[in-house]
Amino acid sequence: MEKAIKKSWPFFVLPTLGAFIIGFIVPFAMGIWLSFCEFTTVTDAKFVGFSNYVKVFKDTVFLHSFWYTALFAVVSLIVINVIAFLLAMALTRKMRGTNVFRTIFFMPNLIGGIVLGYIWQLIFDGILQQYNTALKLNEWFGFWGLVILVAWQQIGYMMIIYIAGLQAIPDSVMEASQIDGANSVQKLFRVTIPMMMPSITICMFLSITNGFKLFDQNLSLTAGQPMKMSEMMALNIYNTFYGSVGYEGVGQAKAVIFFLVVIGIGLWQLKATRSKEVQQ
């Protein structure tokens, strides 16, 4: 069997590797190169050095979108994971209809972000109309609207991961803590949460990276209004690249910076939470 695997592995690995190089490595390398160029198409790229990056850091709209996105990522991270964890705790107790509730909470994750954005825009504007205002008239209305929308969409998905983590905790550990006299709060913070750190690591990573990468919900809910004040990083990059002739290189430079920010924050978060994981 091992000899057959050694002989045939190139037939399975090389096509996938070739597709990965053509579909990811080459475009990624070209994207980095184009961030140092002025171009309208790939064939007329002209090297201009770091001038695109200089323009990026002089762009006050982009800097605002960065801090706006960072704040959104932190707030949505807390809201989504706290509520998802509490729901997972509730739905792992012995009660009737838990499977039905799990399905109901998970269903919003199956709806596309563009559709959700337009639906929630109608809901929010219907409410705000009673106060003679609208979602797109205030950047903070848009901010909290996005938090509510994304939380409603993603809580069910994170809840499923937390449920799997809770169910993986050995019963013997919980019984031992109870015998030792631990109360409910002590069991939660000293047993349950430490034992669930792998699930917490995954959920936090998904939440924070999704928060930074948010695009379609932002586009359909507020489209960056008013005056691009509710524009997040992904939407800002899109508008720069496709909405401003001659700024394609600047948009590409923003995309490279965006990539480095998301990767850096994601790796830092993984390192911070994995260090707290308990070896079972």
DAPEKA-V431142 format. One record per residue. N is the residue number from 1. RES is the residue in one small letter. NEAR is the number of other C-alpha atoms within 12 Angstrom. Layout:
n=[N/N]
res=[RES/RES]
near=[NEAR/NEAR]
//
This chain:
n=[1/2/3/4/5/6/7/8/9/10/11/12/13/14/15/16/17/18/19/20/21/22/23/24/25/26/27/28/29/30/31/32/33/34/35/36/37/38/39/40/41/42/43/44/45/46/47/48/49/50/51/52/53/54/55/56/57/58/59/60/61/62/63/64/65/66/67/68/69/70/71/72/73/74/75/76/77/78/79/80/81/82/83/84/85/86/87/88/89/90/91/92/93/94/95/96/97/98/99/100/101/102/103/104/105/106/107/108/109/110/111/112/113/114/115/116/117/118/119/120/121/122/123/124/125/126/127/128/129/130/131/132/133/134/135/136/137/138/139/140/141/142/143/144/145/146/147/148/149/150/151/152/153/154/155/156/157/158/159/160/161/162/163/164/165/166/167/168/169/170/171/172/173/174/175/176/177/178/179/180/181/182/183/184/185/186/187/188/189/190/191/192/193/194/195/196/197/198/199/200/201/202/203/204/205/206/207/208/209/210/211/212/213/214/215/216/217/218/219/220/221/222/223/224/225/226/227/228/229/230/231/232/233/234/235/236/237/238/239/240/241/242/243/244/245/246/247/248/249/250/251/252/253/254/255/256/257/258/259/260/261/262/263/264/265/266/267/268/269/270/271/272/273/274/275/276/277/278/279/280]
res=[m/e/k/a/i/k/k/s/w/p/f/f/v/l/p/t/l/g/a/f/i/i/g/f/i/v/p/f/a/m/g/i/w/l/s/f/c/e/f/t/t/v/t/d/a/k/f/v/g/f/s/n/y/v/k/v/f/k/d/t/v/f/l/h/s/f/w/y/t/a/l/f/a/v/v/s/l/i/v/i/n/v/i/a/f/l/l/a/m/a/l/t/r/k/m/r/g/t/n/v/f/r/t/i/f/f/m/p/n/l/i/g/g/i/v/l/g/y/i/w/q/l/i/f/d/g/i/l/q/q/y/n/t/a/l/k/l/n/e/w/f/g/f/w/g/l/v/i/l/v/a/w/q/q/i/g/y/m/m/i/i/y/i/a/g/l/q/a/i/p/d/s/v/m/e/a/s/q/i/d/g/a/n/s/v/q/k/l/f/r/v/t/i/p/m/m/m/p/s/i/t/i/c/m/f/l/s/i/t/n/g/f/k/l/f/d/q/n/l/s/l/t/a/g/q/p/m/k/m/s/e/m/m/a/l/n/i/y/n/t/f/y/g/s/v/g/y/e/g/v/g/q/a/k/a/v/i/f/f/l/v/v/i/g/i/g/l/w/q/l/k/a/t/r/s/k/e/v/q/q]
near=[8/8/8/10/12/12/12/13/16/14/14/14/15/14/14/15/16/16/15/15/15/16/15/15/15/15/17/19/17/22/27/29/26/37/36/32/31/30/26/21/17/19/11/14/21/21/18/20/20/21/21/34/29/19/26/34/21/15/21/16/28/36/25/25/36/33/21/33/40/30/25/40/38/25/26/38/37/24/30/38/37/26/25/36/36/24/29/34/28/22/29/26/16/10/12/12/14/20/19/13/20/29/19/22/27/26/20/23/25/19/20/20/29/24/22/31/34/26/21/31/33/21/20/30/26/16/17/21/16/11/11/11/15/26/35/33/24/23/29/23/28/39/38/29/37/47/35/29/41/45/37/32/34/40/41/34/35/40/40/36/32/40/31/25/28/34/21/21/26/17/15/12/21/26/17/15/22/19/12/13/13/19/17/14/14/17/22/21/16/21/30/34/29/27/31/35/34/31/37/40/34/32/40/41/34/31/38/39/34/35/42/40/32/39/32/30/39/46/31/31/43/41/33/40/27/20/17/29/32/42/45/43/45/39/38/43/37/31/28/30/27/19/15/16/16/21/31/34/42/43/41/41/37/41/35/29/28/34/23/17/23/30/20/18/26/29/21/19/26/26/18/18/24/24/15/20/22/20/12/13]
//
